[in-house]
Amino acid sequence: MTTATLPAFVTHGTPIKTWFGVGGSADRFATPTSVSDLRTCLAIDPTLRVLGDGANLLVDDDGVDALVVSLDSPQLAKIEVMDAASGLVRAGAGIHIFKLMNATIRAGLGGLEVLAGVPATLGGAIVMNAGGAFGQIADVVERVHAVDRAGRDVVLERRDIAFSYRHSGLTNLIVTGAELRLTPSDVAVLEARKKEINEYKLRVQPMSANSAGCCFKNPTLRNTIEGVGEAGKRVSAGLLIDRAGLKGLRHGTARVSEMHGNFLVVDDKTTGKARDVIELMDLVANRVMNHFGVALEREVVVWRRHG
Ligand SMILES: Cc1cc2nc3c(=O)[nH]c(=O)nc-3n(C[C@H](O)[C@H](O)[C@H](O)COP(=O)(O)OP(=O)(O)OC[C@H]3O[C@@H](n4cnc5c(N)ncnc54)[C@H](O)[C@@H]3O)c2cc1C
């Protein structure tokens, strides 16, 4: 498809909104309003990238050449309570998790309140298996609807998805929606739990900073580290960063948060550079390796111009 024949929903030089608030634009950007439009996008560029809420994403300063697709359209963000008694809910991948959480809580269905304070679209939450100490999205996923790179429909049952810590194995698909199995519960109890988790997060994490939440996955220790954890245990990457003395470390326009060592933040979106964040991530990982001999793996997804 040449530029002249591209559908009207494809725009050019479009900023890619992320929680970091820095980084380049998409040469081509689309907001398809249906799965059929999404197939058109795949025909234009089978290597397209899906933008969720941009809460776990850093886009390099020179942007990306691949078509970037946002599923933030009403058709792809619908919520349907299919069976309230058994807690079955279907939702489009573009729905924001907070909206879905609030709607299901109002319907007296529990399970998503554990994701209070985790910004995401449903699609992004499933692909990243978002969660934490209170639970993870995989706990409520019953079935995932997606299309593959050839535009074919794919339906995956929960048992066929390799969910593990911050992992789903679904990165090569475009998730279009999911069926969730929630638990009929008391609305007031769910609201109270959501509030409690939100308040906890606000106390321990810089929630309003320009960041992508935790930059690194919590590693599993090969050897016991005094005061950190035993061999074979998953430990907090933030604790390792803190113990390595890196809180507050600055690199250009990026900084390790003083409040939470695993949050790398950009103070000023207008002057901030994605490159500084990328280099700070490398610096932090190297220092933790030198200090503890522990390799930190990035949780944040980095998009570069070519691949
Ligand atoms: C303040 C803050 C707090 C956070 N706290 C937590 C936390 O407690 N726990 C946690 O797990 N995470 C946390 N995060 C990270 C983030 O919320 C999660 O990783 C979330 O799942 C990202 O979803 P998203 O829709 O924003 O995805 P994006 O960041 O937009 O994308 C992330 C990846 O998913 C892919 N993707 C997105 N949608 C789709 C789709 N429909 N189909 C296929 N691929 C898709 C993208 O291509 C990209 O590779 C936090 C982030 C912030 C900013």
The ligand as an SDF file (V2000), in Angstrom:
LIG
                    3D

 53 58  0  0  0  0  0  0  0  0999 V2000
    3.1630    4.5870   37.9960 C   0  0  0  0  0  0  0  0  0  0  0  0
    3.2840    3.2000   37.4350 C   0  0  0  0  0  0  0  0  0  0  0  0
    3.1030    2.0970   38.2880 C   0  0  0  0  0  0  0  0  0  0  0  0
    3.2260    0.8020   37.7600 C   0  0  0  0  0  0  0  0  0  0  0  0
    3.0400   -0.2610   38.6110 N   0  0  0  0  0  0  0  0  0  0  0  0
    3.0660   -1.5210   38.1010 C   0  0  0  0  0  0  0  0  0  0  0  0
    2.8090   -2.6530   38.9500 C   0  0  0  0  0  0  0  0  0  0  0  0
    2.5690   -2.5360   40.1480 O   0  0  0  0  0  0  0  0  0  0  0  0
    2.8360   -3.8850   38.3710 N   0  0  0  0  0  0  0  0  0  0  0  0
    3.0780   -4.0780   37.0300 C   0  0  0  0  0  0  0  0  0  0  0  0
    3.0570   -5.2260   36.5420 O   0  0  0  0  0  0  0  0  0  0  0  0
    3.3260   -3.0230   36.2250 N   0  0  0  0  0  0  0  0  0  0  0  0
    3.3270   -1.7630   36.7250 C   0  0  0  0  0  0  0  0  0  0  0  0
    3.5910   -0.7000   35.8950 N   0  0  0  0  0  0  0  0  0  0  0  0
    3.8870   -0.9460   34.4770 C   0  0  0  0  0  0  0  0  0  0  0  0
    2.6190   -0.9880   33.5900 C   0  0  0  0  0  0  0  0  0  0  0  0
    1.5220   -0.5050   34.3070 O   0  0  0  0  0  0  0  0  0  0  0  0
    2.3160   -2.4380   33.1250 C   0  0  0  0  0  0  0  0  0  0  0  0
    3.4130   -3.0680   32.5250 O   0  0  0  0  0  0  0  0  0  0  0  0
    1.1370   -2.4810   32.1330 C   0  0  0  0  0  0  0  0  0  0  0  0
    0.8230   -3.8250   31.8730 O   0  0  0  0  0  0  0  0  0  0  0  0
    1.4430   -1.7680   30.8170 C   0  0  0  0  0  0  0  0  0  0  0  0
    0.2780   -1.7780   30.0270 O   0  0  0  0  0  0  0  0  0  0  0  0
    0.0990   -0.7500   28.8250 P   0  0  0  0  0  0  0  0  0  0  0  0
   -1.2660   -0.9340   28.2750 O   0  0  0  0  0  0  0  0  0  0  0  0
    0.4620    0.6120   29.2740 O   0  0  0  0  0  0  0  0  0  0  0  0
    1.1670   -1.3040   27.8020 O   0  0  0  0  0  0  0  0  0  0  0  0
    2.2600   -0.4540   27.0020 P   0  0  0  0  0  0  0  0  0  0  0  0
    3.2240    0.1260   27.9640 O   0  0  0  0  0  0  0  0  0  0  0  0
    1.6060    0.4840   26.0640 O   0  0  0  0  0  0  0  0  0  0  0  0
    2.9700   -1.6180   26.1830 O   0  0  0  0  0  0  0  0  0  0  0  0
    3.7700   -2.5730   26.8580 C   0  0  0  0  0  0  0  0  0  0  0  0
    4.0240   -3.7520   25.8910 C   0  0  0  0  0  0  0  0  0  0  0  0
    2.7980   -4.4360   25.6590 O   0  0  0  0  0  0  0  0  0  0  0  0
    2.5130   -4.4600   24.2650 C   0  0  0  0  0  0  0  0  0  0  0  0
    1.0520   -4.3580   24.0890 N   0  0  0  0  0  0  0  0  0  0  0  0
    0.2220   -3.4320   24.6240 C   0  0  0  0  0  0  0  0  0  0  0  0
   -1.0520   -3.6970   24.2510 N   0  0  0  0  0  0  0  0  0  0  0  0
   -1.0110   -4.7950   23.4670 C   0  0  0  0  0  0  0  0  0  0  0  0
   -2.0020   -5.5570   22.7780 C   0  0  0  0  0  0  0  0  0  0  0  0
   -3.3020   -5.2500   22.8180 N   0  0  0  0  0  0  0  0  0  0  0  0
   -1.5950   -6.6190   22.0340 N   0  0  0  0  0  0  0  0  0  0  0  0
   -0.2780   -6.9520   21.9770 C   0  0  0  0  0  0  0  0  0  0  0  0
    0.7040   -6.2770   22.6010 N   0  0  0  0  0  0  0  0  0  0  0  0
    0.3310   -5.2070   23.3520 C   0  0  0  0  0  0  0  0  0  0  0  0
    3.2590   -3.2770   23.6700 C   0  0  0  0  0  0  0  0  0  0  0  0
    3.4760   -3.4550   22.2940 O   0  0  0  0  0  0  0  0  0  0  0  0
    4.5210   -3.3040   24.5060 C   0  0  0  0  0  0  0  0  0  0  0  0
    5.4050   -4.2930   24.0170 O   0  0  0  0  0  0  0  0  0  0  0  0
    3.5030    0.6060   36.3890 C   0  0  0  0  0  0  0  0  0  0  0  0
    3.6710    1.7210   35.5420 C   0  0  0  0  0  0  0  0  0  0  0  0
    3.5690    3.0010   36.0600 C   0  0  0  0  0  0  0  0  0  0  0  0
    3.7550    4.1780   35.1300 C   0  0  0  0  0  0  0  0  0  0  0  0
  1  2  1  0
  2  3  1  0
  2 52  2  0
  3  4  2  0
  4  5  1  0
  4 50  1  0
  5  6  2  0
  6  7  1  0
  6 13  1  0
  7  8  2  0
  7  9  1  0
  9 10  1  0
 10 11  2  0
 10 12  1  0
 12 13  2  0
 13 14  1  0
 14 15  1  0
 14 50  1  0
 15 16  1  0
 16 17  1  0
 16 18  1  0
 18 19  1  0
 18 20  1  0
 20 21  1  0
 20 22  1  0
 22 23  1  0
 23 24  1  0
 24 25  2  0
 24 26  1  0
 24 27  1  0
 27 28  1  0
 28 29  2  0
 28 30  1  0
 28 31  1  0
 31 32  1  0
 32 33  1  0
 33 34  1  0
 33 48  1  0
 34 35  1  0
 35 36  1  0
 35 46  1  0
 36 37  1  0
 36 45  1  0
 37 38  2  0
 38 39  1  0
 39 40  1  0
 39 45  2  0
 40 41  1  0
 40 42  2  0
 42 43  1  0
 43 44  2  0
 44 45  1  0
 46 47  1  0
 46 48  1  0
 48 49  1  0
 50 51  2  0
 51 52  1  0
 52 53  1  0
M  END
$$$$
